[in-house]
Structures are given as structure tokens and as C-alpha cells.
Amino acid sequence: MEALIRAVLPEWARPGLEGRLPDWIDVAWWRDEAHLLSLAPSAEIGWFDMHDKAPALAAIAAAPRLRWLSSAYAGVDWMPLGELAERGVVLTCGAGLAANQVAEFAVMTMLGHARGYREIVRLQERHGWTRQPPGGRELMGSRALILGYGAIGQAIARILAGFGVDCVPVRSHAGKGVLGPDDWRGQLASFDWIVMTLPSTCETRAMLGAAEFAEMKPDAVVVNFGRAETIDQPALVAALEAGQVGGAILDLTDPEPLPPGHPLWALPNVQITMHLAGIPNAASRRRAADRFLTNCERFRRGEPLEAEVDLARGY
């Protein structure tokens, strides 16, 4: 009889996995930080996701037997990727698991910005009545540049297309309706929405900065549902204050939580959605469990895993 492989998995994933795991896995379910750290040294397969990253990082460091680290997070830039590569640990991420829920959230905020929905809610709270709509923009006929055309970027483009938005993605090679990596900056002035769904890498950090903001339409809106580091945040604040950019919708900020006195809070043309778009829900957790089970069989057979991270590239 072959030896069992130890998997240390989160209690929240138990409803979707218990009774479905292969018989060659010896599973231990962790409940909290202390419990995870006590179990981590035995883990050959680990799933250490925590909102507070410090205990998760401690668990990775305390798991010398680790061979495969599973995560439901799409962004893994907070992990010690170089160290995992040196240790020969395979890392899989949550790319695509929450793409539709993030895309729905992003388009909701864009539509709300265009139609002034935030002010309508405020009027209702004040028992106010107006005959003049607070927002006069329409999505129909506008143009959106999609920087980051992975699962989330594609889902946003698909939904926006239903509203009549002309979506132009940036990809590694230009083509019909597609801009190449060296082309998009020269066309910034033609877009109403600059949608960011990029990972945080050396190539993407501060991809939007003062030079790019200066090229945008004065009513253009920057929409970030990727990583905060992809935008030069002080330069964005300056551009918003100067009227170079019409608005910003930010699910990510630096730091998080954003301090109460930060200038972004006070800008009337900014929506801050507090990194809520991709918070796991019942559907995305089911998808995460299903992916884990699929990867268990691939891991057993020595095959490439679904959503396996390129540790050198960071995604």
C-alpha cells in the first residue's frame, strides 16, 4: 500500500471537499492561525489562504515538506515566489475563479459612475427629490481600453460589449481591434475608460503614471480591479486634483485599508470599493473546491496543474 500524502486544508473548504477527496490523501483541516502553524510542518499539499498574509507566510516558511501550494487568490505577488521556486514547490492560484463576480462588480461601478447613481442614493437618504439626473453619461458608444486581458479583463469586456461599449484589449501582439504593448500609450486620448486588471510584476508596476494621465481625456475614468501597484497613486491623485483625469474607480489602494485622512477619500470624482469585488462567495468557493480536486488527480499523475503559476513571471 502506498503511503498517504498529507494535505493541510482550510476548514472553510471542508463542505466542498469532504467526501470527495481521493483516498491517497491524509487530510487535516485547520481552523485558525495557531492551528495552521501547528499543522504546516506536516504538509506536502498546503492550502494556507488567509486574509491576514503574515500567518500564511509563516505557514509556508514552516512547511519544509511542501510540494504543492494551492491558493484561491488570483494575485500571488505577496508570496515568496523565488523561495518556492528554489524549494521546488508548485504553486496554483485562483485565476478565473472569481472573474465573473469581479467583472459584474466592475461594470456595476462604471454604470453607477456614468449615471450618477451614488448621488441618487444620497438624495434618497436625505429625502430629497430631483428632476435632473445627476449623471448624464451613457456606456453605449463609449470606448474602454482593457489593460490586462486575462480571465477578469475578458469577462469585463464581454459584459461591457452588451452595453454597447467598444472594448480594445492590450495584448502581446497587435491585431484587429487589439493594441500591442507599444501601441496603447499613443492612443490613450481616444478612450473614455481605462480598465486595469493587471497582476503586480516588475513590468506592470506604475504602468499608469503622470505621463499617461497627461495624455488622457479630461473626462476619462481610470478603473482598477487588478493590483494597486500598477498605478502611480500619488500621480493619480495629482491628475484628479488638476482635472487631467475625470474620475477613478479603485477596488485596490495602497495601503489597504486606506487611512482616514488620505486625499483619495475627499475627492468627489473617486469611488473606493475597498477590495470587495473578489471576496469569495459560495459559487467561487465551489469552483475553488472543484479545481482543487481536478488538480489532485493531475498532481498524482505528475501532470501540469490547472492555474499553475509561472514563478519567474509572477502569475
Buried (B, 14 or more C-beta within 10 A) or exposed (E): EEEEBBBBBBEBBEEBBEEEBEEEBBBBBBEEBEBBBBBBBBBBBBBBBBEEEEBBBBBBEBBEEBBBBBBBBBBBBEBBBEEBBEBEBBBBBBBBBBBBBBBBBBBBBBBBBBBBBBBBEEBEEEEEEEEEEEBEBEBEEBBBBBBBBBBBBBBBBBBBEEBEBBBBBBEEEBEEEBBEEEEBBEBBEEBBBBBBBBBBBEEBBEBBBBEBBBBBBEEBBBBBBBBBBBBBBEBBBBBBEEEBBBBBBBBBBEEEEBEEEBBBEEBEBBBBBEBEBBEBEEEBBEBBBBBBBEBBEBBEEEEEBBBBBEBEEBB
